[in-house]
Amino acid sequence: MTYIDLRSDTVTRPTEAMRTAMYQAEVGDDVYGEDCLVNELQQRIADMLGKEAGLFVPSGTMSNQLAIRSQTQPGDEVICEYNSHIFNYEGGGPALLSGVQLHPLLADYGILTSEQISEAMRPTDHHYAQTRLICLENTHNRAGGVVYPLPVIEEVAGFATSQTISMHLDGARLMNAVISSGLDPSAYADHFDSVSLCLSKGLGAPVGSVLVGDAELIDRAHRFRKMFGGGMRQIGILAAAGIYALDHHIERLAEDHHHAKILAETCQELGYLENDIAWTQTNIVLLAFPEGNTAEMELKFKAAGLLVSVVNDQRIRLVTHLDFSKEQLQSSLEILKKVLG
Ligand code: TLP
């Protein structure tokens, strides 16, 4: 049986044209800094986000972990959102790799405000861990691909500056936010010391993320990348895929958003959409199952030919992507009606 795969936008396979770019890539040893395509990719993303330097890393997880390691000391505290990727899906990495404690705050739709953060700040009293870093996520995955409102980011950043706290953006899907909001990528990135952008989500590359920041921060992250085992050699073949994605796969994210909206409309009609449809802003659709039967529903969807991901016992996630065609959209709508109707 061939399945329609809406588990994640990470499931895409490189297109023929992307594979050709990878095949033709000139390569060098990136540990010596001699892979021209890696250097080009890093600089392009840094420029796009208005930062000095970039660092190509194997995954979004490593990118976030390097950002935390490079901007904290063991014993520090990092504020993040309760449903953030960093708190939920990175294997407890901050405790092991950086020796920091996370201070997760639950926020409506994943959007942390400056008021919430200022209330959570630790006093300078020696009893407390010192708050050193705030991590935001845009778009917010577990909140359903929600785009962080820029004015909220501006307020959080203003507060962080006033307290000399650094800001990191998990921008795994930042380009989805950019396409949805129409804002320039740097309009978001300007408010952060470091930004992680994934090439292997909506942008359709097989591997890789780029962490950007000022030259000093990226130099520190570079040292930790080596320490964490992320120094890679002839990876121009991967950078070529990333460059191809930047050239060809950004604007088309609008199509994924359109497909997600159509799926969300049907889920809403069937009474299973998690939030008001206005919150389906990018490529993620969240379905609500208050009876806590998502494991059973996952199997029902699978039997009907649709792969979905279970977020928890009450939520299922659908993610649209480059390999999800118009024909598959039609079939998915039929499956949703059959299984949920
Ligand atoms: N998210 C994956 C899973 O890990 C949940 C997915 O299928 O959505 N930040 C955010 C916001 C992410 O959604 C992800 C991947 C990452 C970081 C980590 O990226 P990778 O998988 O490259 O380590």
Residues whose N, C-alpha, C, O or C-beta is under 5 A from the ligand:
A	BS01	TLP	R7 S8 T10 S59 G60 T61 H85 Y89 T139 N141 D170 A172
